[in-house]
Amino acid sequence: MMPAPVTLIDTARVAYMPPDGVLHGPAIDALMRWNLIALLVCFAAAHLWLIAAVLRRRKAAIPTPQSESQDADRLPKIFRWVLLGALCAMYVLMAITAQRLWAANRFEGPSLEAMQVEVVGQQFQWYFRYPGRDAVFGATQAEFANAAAGNPLGIDARDAQGADDMVSSVLVLPAGREVDLRLRSLDVIHGFFIPGMRLKQNAVPGLLLHVHFTPEVPGTYPILCSQVCGLGHARMEAQLRVVSPPEYEAWMVAHERAHVNRGGQ
């Protein structure tokens, strides 16, 4: 058995986040960091407020002049309005930032030069189909699906465009090139999740969904299923290997030769 490739990811990272190897990763991490900071500040402020309320109630038993009482009440009211305004401004800012980031990743489509790869989930396995040199996926038929015969996705041999399609159990991508993933499922809902790419998208039966990203850092990243898809859910794992463009080309040539030697599908 060949040893796993050495991961080239920089280990200088935040302890609570997995390694970041994607172009949009810094923006996701920054948003997550500010969210956590805001939650921590609100959590601490709420508990300090509770403690202050308890202490203030104890002091309420001591009589004070009316003027001092009014001055003491005026400051907390002003403080409450300032705090409320600050919280509203923080919420609006975080909502706008998150919406823009989501729109950039999900609402805006990939470039025309983006690499096309199909991701198919099936209990309990991920399959990755490459369209070959013609950059066109061939037709698939459920009745042709036979993993034991080397055709787990049911590629129709009668479709000439599918003759060069290649199926892999490992997702291999070149660094620095945008990729457009087509996600579908053959049975139940699966959650396609790559923590190192800051990427998560469900694969839903009957739907063809797209998600695009640009891997930047060469290395090996785990691919998980984030939806409980059955008794073997914990075993549904795969690997993403981000390699240099020359390494990717060599990998593609080797798989094309193996594909031809097998006589296609």
Residue pairs with C-beta under 8 A, 6 or more apart in sequence:
4 220
5 219
5 220
5 241
7 19
7 219
7 220
8 217
8 218
8 219
9 19
9 21
9 196
9 217
9 219
10 19
10 217
11 19
13 19
13 20
14 29
14 33
17 29
17 32
18 195
18 196
19 196
19 217
19 219
19 221
20 26
20 29
20 196
20 198
20 217
21 196
21 197
21 215
21 216
21 217
21 218
21 219
21 221
21 242
22 196
22 197
22 198
22 199
22 213
22 214
22 215
22 216
22 217
23 213
23 214
23 215
23 216
24 101
24 104
24 105
24 198
24 213
24 214
25 197
25 198
25 216
27 101
28 101
28 198
29 198
31 94
31 97
31 98
31 101
34 94
34 97
35 94
38 90
38 94
42 87
64 72
105 211
105 212
105 213
106 211
109 210
109 212
110 178
110 179
110 180
110 210
110 212
111 178
113 177
113 178
114 177
114 178
114 179
114 180
114 212
115 173
115 174
115 177
115 178
115 179
115 180
116 131
116 135
116 137
116 179
116 180
116 182
117 128
117 129
117 130
117 171
117 173
117 179
117 180
117 181
117 182
118 128
118 129
118 130
118 131
118 137
118 181
118 182
118 183
118 184
119 126
119 127
119 128
119 171
119 181
119 182
119 183
119 184
119 192
119 203
120 126
120 127
120 128
120 129
120 152
120 153
120 183
120 184
120 185
120 186
120 203
121 127
121 183
121 184
121 185
121 186
121 187
121 190
121 192
121 203
121 225
121 229
121 236
122 152
122 185
122 186
122 187
123 187
123 188
123 229
123 230
123 232
123 236
124 225
124 229
124 230
124 232
124 233
124 235
124 236
125 152
125 169
125 236
125 238
126 169
126 171
126 192
126 223
126 225
126 236
126 237
126 238
127 152
127 153
127 167
127 168
127 169
128 167
128 168
128 169
128 170
128 171
128 238
129 137
129 153
129 155
129 165
129 166
129 167
129 168
130 165
130 166
130 167
130 168
130 252
130 255
131 137
131 138
131 164
131 165
132 163
132 164
132 165
132 166
132 256
133 164
133 256
134 161
134 164
136 161
137 161
137 162
137 165
137 182
138 155
138 156
138 159
138 160
138 161
138 162
138 163
138 165
139 155
139 156
139 159
139 161
139 162
140 153
140 154
140 155
140 156
140 162
141 154
141 156
142 154
142 186
143 154
144 151
144 154
144 155
144 156
144 157
145 151
145 152
145 153
145 154
145 186
146 152
146 154
150 262
150 265
151 167
151 265
152 167
153 167
153 186
155 162
155 165
155 167
155 265
156 162
157 163
157 264
157 265
162 265
163 264
163 265
164 256
164 259
164 264
165 265
166 255
166 256
166 259
168 255
169 238
170 238
170 239
170 240
170 241
171 223
171 238
171 239
171 240
171 241
172 240
172 241
172 243
172 248
172 251
173 179
173 215
173 240
173 241
173 242
173 243
173 248
174 215
174 242
174 243
174 244
174 245
174 247
174 248
174 249
175 215
175 216
175 217
175 218
175 242
175 243
175 244
175 245
176 214
176 215
176 216
176 245
177 214
177 215
177 245
178 212
178 213
178 214
179 212
179 213
179 214
179 215
180 210
180 211
180 212
181 192
181 201
181 210
181 211
181 212
181 213
182 208
182 209
182 210
183 192
183 201
183 202
183 203
183 208
183 209
183 210
183 211
184 203
184 204
184 205
184 207
184 208
184 209
185 203
185 204
185 205
186 205
187 205
187 229
188 205
188 227
188 229
188 230
189 202
189 203
189 204
189 205
189 227
189 229
190 202
190 203
190 225
190 227
190 229
190 236
191 200
191 201
191 202
191 203
191 224
191 225
191 226
191 227
191 229
192 199
192 200
192 201
192 202
192 203
192 211
192 223
192 225
192 226
193 199
193 200
193 223
193 224
193 225
193 226
194 200
194 221
194 222
194 223
194 224
194 240
195 221
195 222
195 224
196 219
196 221
196 222
196 240
197 213
197 215
197 221
197 240
198 213
199 211
199 213
200 226
201 209
201 211
202 209
202 227
203 209
215 240
215 242
216 242
217 242
218 242
218 243
218 244
219 241
219 242
220 239
220 240
220 241
220 242
221 239
221 240
221 241
221 242
222 237
222 238
222 239
222 240
223 237
223 238
223 239
223 240
224 236
224 237
225 233
225 236
225 237
227 233
229 236
243 251
